[in-house]
């Protein structure tokens, strides 16, 4: 089996060489935006998982901007993150945002202006969790950009009880991002649903979701970097 970094590099190179990657480019060391991401977002938004959800978490990765927009356009509540979690998470209510302001509101710059900070004592419960990916497998293994940031966001929201163990996790990718195998570790977040521009896949994954933050993997420097971790750890 290839290493995680080999898989990432193979996907990034293929997407760049074949002009599948969209800005921001080059797509190396990022969750890549891709040709057809809007159609993949639309496909996800027509799924029963999306339609039945009232509150949806969507990460701030570039290809997910269309998913974030779909959430608000569908009249649902959106939870997303601030830049590097400096201000934690924000809740955006479509009833408080003019339709013409949605694109700005769901951006990293817009969430703090249009959203309401999610407190540590929040009673909000996410019905669908949408995460960005560099690569996935049909059985639900997932690979991010390699910094562990997506896993950390998921762990924090589990600790805050905003996301539960049964909350379905979805991602959108280009077909070329679906690979044969990905090595999974205890902190890696698997996916239940994969949306591409041409199909919706239920993975029926057997991989366990992380129960929260894996504190043994968190250094003091990381805790000091993220204020929300300081609150959760009690340091």
PyMOL commands that set and color helices and strands:
alter all, ss='L'
color gray80, all
select helices_A, chain A and resi 4-17+37-45+48-51+62-73+83-85+94-96+99-105+111-114+149-159+175-177+215-217+220-225+227-233
alter helices_A, ss='H'
color red, helices_A
select strands_A, chain A and resi 21-22+33-34+55-58+77-81+89-92+116-117+128-130+135-136+142-143+168-172+193-195+200-202
alter strands_A, ss='S'
color yellow, strands_A
deselect
rebuild
show_as cartoon
